[in-house]
Amino acid sequence: MRIFRNATHLFLNIQARETSKVIANARKDGYAALAGDHVEIFFGESGENGWYRHFAVSAGGGRFSEFAELSDWEAVTAVADDRWSAEIRLPLSLLPLTGESVGFNIARQRSAAKQLLVWVHTGSAFHNIDRLGRLYFLPPEPECVLHGPWVCQPDSTSVEIGWETAGAGATVVEYRRKGETEFRIAYADPVSGTIRRDKSLHRARLKNLTPGSEYEYRLKMLFPELGKESPATGLFSFRTNAGSARDFSLLLTSDLHCRTGELMRILHTQEADNADFAILLGDMVTASPGRRIYYDGFLDAMLRKWRKPFVISTGNHEFRGCGAGAWFDLFAERDGSGYFTFSHGGVFFIVLDVAGDYNPSLPELEKAYRTRQREWLQTVTETGDFLHADFRVVLSHEALVSPELGSHAVFEMIDGLLTGPGVIDLMIGGHEHCYCRSTPGEKALHGNSPKLCRYPAWALPFPVVLNDYCAHLELSRQGDVLTVRAFDSTGKNIDSFSVAQAVQNKTDLEKV
């Protein structure tokens, strides 16, 4: 067996020689993979903060794992006359490593020979974590990209690139429009006429881009004291949002709470394939003990399948825990705010940040933040981008379906600014862990929760829709109509409705 690693993954190349017959009939995932010829791999640590991970791969290709989703790791097997082999790829993010080594063991079952082989004898059971062997790691080079890169908060002329490296240092993004030969440079984390060198988390905003265009980019780390720079990473790509009206499709999801298996199921749907980009409407994690929960909870898994841009908003669970500022470190605007706007295909989007679990002992901070956000919203409604958009859509984790469900902070935020006839066309949220929508002029709510449907709807001149728990929505434009299609946690299409352009014309809106 050979084991090697890069900045993000551990690779195991196993050659299992066999003098008897190879039993390779276990092709299904789950406990069935523990039949026939197979190998089992163990990682773990004992003690007060003990943990373990258990992976298995059969000669027939079946896989099994404990404390890790099957969708998070990969294995490929092959069978020959005198052996079978396995190539296994495990993301390091699956292993809560705290040092330069980890408890490790590997066992093999030879079915025809009725033999069990193990690297380190652990007594009566393979799961005796305190008796595992040790696997030692060499530290990666500081420029190694551990997480990312990701493209987030896209607009028609700008995007944000984020990534984390193994060590701190000065970093840049080199980028160009596809088809061009010369690269432009964007420095990550510029400050006071220079560039920070004390951070391993890096963010660079690419500006003055061409709407609806494909770009290529790569990453570098600079070592100015040594007069050198790291080799560039390979090329990645993204497409900017459309600057003018056109048909499009977007994927929206929320309330996944670190369930990477559900996320990967959603990312394998036709709606995800069709989407220009994704919108993550909060509660992607269960709590926020620190930055790593975002990598383990959804970001690393997402980037294995998804390289398109995504918009991400706060929920309320992002504010739970001593690392509640981690979302803002990763995704917030440069002024530290979680509210912003963007446009795509003639639709103007407003993203609100009002659903946090704020500290009740500090009400003055909450009040000041929401007051500042309402003042910002006032200036937004006076901009040409807002006034002249074909559609205006509000995105808020906690949305206005019924006054009986709370959401009064959201209403206070937008009352008199966005609640008039013809001002906005649609509001989309999540939070309630069920699908629900309101229709202007109707008191009853529509949805898949009898409890919620008992509540009266807010009397609003625009529809409001909530995404279900571990589910997704598709928002599309075709001509002068927006259409929302709702899917439940099994991927079944459960509802669809359309929104026509507001009757009030732009001239009248400017007078409001």
ABEGO torsion letter per residue (X at the ends): XBBBBBAABBBBBBBBBBABBBBAABABBEAAAABEBBBBBBBEBBEAABBBBBBBBBAAGBBBBBGBBAAABBBBBBBBAABBBBBBBBBAAABBBABABBBBBBBBBBAAAGBBBBABBAEABAABAAABBBBBBBBBBAABBABOBBBBGBBAABBBBBBBBABBEBBBBBBBBBGBABBBBBBBGBBGGBBBAABABBBBBBBGBBBGBBBBBBBBBBBAAAGBBBBBBBBBBBBBBBABBBBBBBBBBBGAGGBAAAAAAAAABAAAAABABBBBAEGABABBAEAAAAAAAAAAAAAAABABBBBBBBBAAAABEAAAAAAAAAABBAAGBABBBBBBGGBBBBBBBAABBBBAABAAAAAAAAAAAAAAAAAAAABAAAAABABBBBBBABBBABAAAEGAAAAAAABGAAABBGABABBBBBGAGBBBBBBBGBABBBEABAAAAABBBBBBABBBBBBBBGBBBBBBBBEABBBBBBBBAAGBBABBBBBBBBABBAAAAAAX
